[in-house]
Amino acid sequence: MAVVQKAGSPDNASRRGLNAHFDRFASRAALWTGRSVIFLAALLVTIIWAVSGPIFHFSNTWQLVINTGTTVLTFLMVFVIQNTMNRESAAVHLKLDELIKVTGEARDALIGAEKLPEEEITELAEKS
């Protein structure tokens, strides 16, 4: 059975604080890693790794270095990207909902449509 906590409880406050810190970190990380200079740095590391292959005789350790590095970075970036996309998507939906509310000819049934099951979304789309 789930324990329901009041909005102002210390546990909720600490979770909101943790989420706020992660949101800020994810936003900064997404901005930082999305720059061309970071791509070029990653490309340079990959080239250096590839060129060093003959020096290390293309050993298992040589392969493990790039495999481990890219796997760990990919794993961590999934969470950063997902956090950023969730917040951006929620903001877009709020803005669209607000536009639907103030547009007299819009169907109010579309407000919050992103939360509906796929079948209901398809039915709404067919009625358009």
C-alpha positions as CSV (number, residue, x, y, z in Angstrom):
1,M,0.0,0.0,0.0
2,A,1.4,3.4,-1.0
3,V,1.9,6.0,1.7
4,V,0.3,9.4,0.8
5,Q,2.2,12.4,2.0
6,K,1.0,15.9,2.4
7,A,2.3,18.4,0.0
8,G,4.2,20.4,2.6
9,S,5.8,17.4,4.3
10,P,9.6,17.4,4.7
11,D,10.0,14.3,2.4
12,N,8.1,16.0,-0.4
13,A,10.2,19.2,0.1
14,S,13.4,17.3,-0.2
15,R,12.2,15.4,-3.3
16,R,11.3,18.7,-4.9
17,G,14.7,20.1,-4.0
18,L,16.4,17.1,-5.5
19,N,14.2,17.3,-8.7
20,A,15.0,21.0,-9.0
21,H,18.7,20.4,-8.7
22,F,18.5,17.6,-11.3
23,D,16.4,19.8,-13.6
24,R,19.0,22.5,-13.5
25,F,21.8,20.0,-14.0
26,A,20.0,18.4,-16.9
27,S,19.3,21.7,-18.6
28,R,22.9,22.8,-18.3
29,A,24.2,19.4,-19.4
30,A,21.8,19.4,-22.4
31,L,22.9,22.9,-23.5
32,W,26.6,22.1,-23.0
33,T,26.6,18.7,-24.7
34,G,24.6,20.0,-27.6
35,R,27.3,22.4,-28.8
36,S,29.4,21.8,-31.8
37,V,32.7,22.1,-29.8
38,I,31.6,19.1,-27.7
39,F,30.8,17.1,-30.7
40,L,34.2,17.9,-32.2
41,A,35.9,16.9,-28.9
42,A,34.1,13.6,-28.9
43,L,35.1,13.1,-32.5
44,L,38.7,14.0,-31.7
45,V,38.7,11.4,-28.8
46,T,37.4,8.8,-31.2
47,I,40.0,9.6,-33.8
48,I,42.8,9.4,-31.1
49,W,41.4,6.1,-29.9
50,A,41.3,4.7,-33.5
51,V,44.8,5.9,-34.3
52,S,46.2,4.4,-31.1
53,G,44.9,1.0,-32.1
54,P,48.2,-0.2,-33.7
55,I,50.1,1.1,-30.7
56,F,48.1,-1.2,-28.4
57,H,47.9,-4.0,-31.0
58,F,44.1,-3.6,-31.2
59,S,44.0,-5.4,-27.8
60,N,40.9,-6.2,-25.9
61,T,41.7,-3.5,-23.4
62,W,42.0,-1.0,-26.2
63,Q,38.5,-1.9,-27.4
64,L,37.2,-2.0,-23.8
65,V,38.3,1.6,-23.2
66,I,36.0,3.0,-25.9
67,N,33.2,0.6,-25.3
68,T,33.1,1.3,-21.6
69,G,33.4,5.1,-22.0
70,T,30.7,5.4,-24.7
71,T,28.3,3.0,-22.8
72,V,28.6,4.9,-19.5
73,L,28.2,8.3,-21.2
74,T,25.2,7.0,-23.3
75,F,23.6,5.6,-20.2
76,L,23.9,8.8,-18.2
77,M,22.8,11.0,-21.2
78,V,19.6,9.1,-21.6
79,F,18.4,10.4,-18.2
80,V,19.5,14.0,-19.0
81,I,17.8,14.0,-22.4
82,Q,14.6,12.3,-21.0
83,N,14.4,14.9,-18.2
84,T,14.8,17.8,-20.6
85,M,12.3,16.4,-23.1
86,N,9.7,15.7,-20.4
87,R,9.9,19.3,-19.2
88,E,9.8,20.8,-22.7
89,S,6.9,18.5,-23.7
90,A,4.9,19.5,-20.5
91,A,5.5,23.2,-21.2
92,V,4.4,22.9,-24.8
93,H,1.2,21.1,-23.7
94,L,0.5,23.8,-21.2
95,K,0.9,26.4,-23.8
96,L,-1.3,24.6,-26.3
97,D,-4.0,23.9,-23.6
98,E,-4.0,27.7,-22.9
99,L,-4.5,28.5,-26.6
100,I,-7.3,26.0,-26.8
101,K,-9.0,27.6,-23.8
102,V,-9.0,31.1,-25.3
103,T,-9.9,30.0,-28.8
104,G,-13.7,30.0,-29.1
105,E,-13.9,27.6,-32.0
106,A,-11.5,25.0,-30.5
107,R,-12.8,21.8,-29.0
108,D,-12.3,21.7,-25.2
109,A,-12.0,17.9,-25.5
110,L,-8.5,18.4,-26.8
111,I,-7.2,19.9,-23.6
112,G,-5.0,17.4,-22.0
113,A,-5.3,15.0,-25.0
114,E,-1.7,13.9,-24.5
115,K,-2.9,12.0,-21.4
116,L,-5.5,10.0,-23.2
117,P,-5.0,6.4,-24.4
118,E,-3.8,6.1,-28.0
119,E,-7.1,4.8,-29.3
120,E,-8.9,7.9,-28.0
121,I,-6.3,10.2,-29.5
122,T,-6.8,8.4,-32.9
123,E,-10.6,8.9,-32.6
124,L,-10.2,12.6,-31.8
125,A,-7.9,13.0,-34.8
126,E,-10.4,11.2,-37.1
127,K,-13.1,13.7,-36.0
128,S,-11.0,16.6,-37.1
